[in-house]
Amino acid sequence: MADSAVQFEDWELERMKGVAVLSTIGADGFPHSAPVGMRVEGGALWFETQDGSVKLRNINRNPRVAVLFHGQPKWGVLVHGVAAVVSPGDGNRQPQIRITPKRKASWKRKEG
């Protein structure tokens, strides 16, 4: 279970699945953004990546990340958090990464 005080609203959780944009901090200090398959479980965000990927190297160096879920019509959920490698890759399975949310911002177009 995540040790985060961040609480997600039902409408946010409904949309926080599938592909999101993960931003990590590169060795040069600039952001590195990439699409990743993401899921929410136990209050944390989870994804897997290739062993040795740029995002994994960046997380190992600096675990602060941002994750953006977005779509139409005009909604988004932005999560800032801290990533941790929960299980490293073993040749048969990719490294598993957990993001503990520290803060969030969300928006959606008013309906009705």
N, C-alpha and C positions, 0 to 999 in steps of 0.2 A: 504494500500500500504506500502511496506517495505521502511524504511528510509535509505536504503543501496545504496552505490555508486557502488556496484558490478554489473557488466553487464555480462549476460550470452550470449554466442554465440548460433546461431541457432542449430548447431550440438549438443551442450551441452544440450539445452532444449529438443531436441528430445529424448535424452537418460535419462534425469532426471525424470523418472516416474517409478512407481512400487516399487520394493524392493530395499532398500539401507541399508547400515550399519551405525547405529547411535552410536557414542561414547560419553558417558557422563563421568563426573569425580566422582568417588565413594567417600564415606566418608573416606576411607583409602588413598585417593590421587591417586589410581590406576585407569586406564581407565576401563569402563564397556562398552562393545560393544554388540549390538543386532540388528538383522534384523527388519526393520519396513517398512510398506507401506508408501510411501512418494509421495507428489505431489508438484508442483511449481505453485503458484498463486500470482499475483501481485508483483513479485520479491522476494517473501518469500517462504520458504519451510514449508509445513504443514504435520502433522501426528496426529494420535490419539493413545492413549495407555490405558491400564487398570488403573483404579483408584488404587493408592497404589503401582504401579509397581516400580521396582528399578530405571528405567530410570526417572520416574516422581519425585521420591524422590531426585534423584541426581540433576535434573534440578532445583527443588525448593531450593536446598542448594547452587548450583553453576550453573548458566545458560550457561556457555561456553560449546559448543558442537562441534563435527566434524561429517560430513555426507559424506559417500563415496558411489557413484554410480560407478559400474564397470561392465565390460563384455568383451566378445570376439568379434572380435579379438583385444585384447590389447588396451582398452580405459578406461578412468576413469575421474571422476569429483569429486574433493575433496573440500568441503565447510567447512570453519570454521565460526561459527556464535554464536549468542546469542539467547537462547530459552526463550519463555514466554508462560505461560499457559493462553490462551485466554478465554477458558470457561472450568470450572471444570466439572467433571462428575456429573450426577444427578440421577444415578440409571438406567436410560433408554439410556443414551448417555455417551460415553467415553470422558475423558478430551481431548480438542483440543489444540494442541501445534503449535505455529508459531516460525520458526527460521528466524531471520534476518541475512542474509549473511554479513560477515565483510571482508572476503577474500576468494579467490578460487585458485585452481591449477587444470589444466586439461591436459590430454595427449591422443593421439590416434595414432595408427599405420598409417603410411603414406599409402595412397591408390593409386594404379595405378602404 
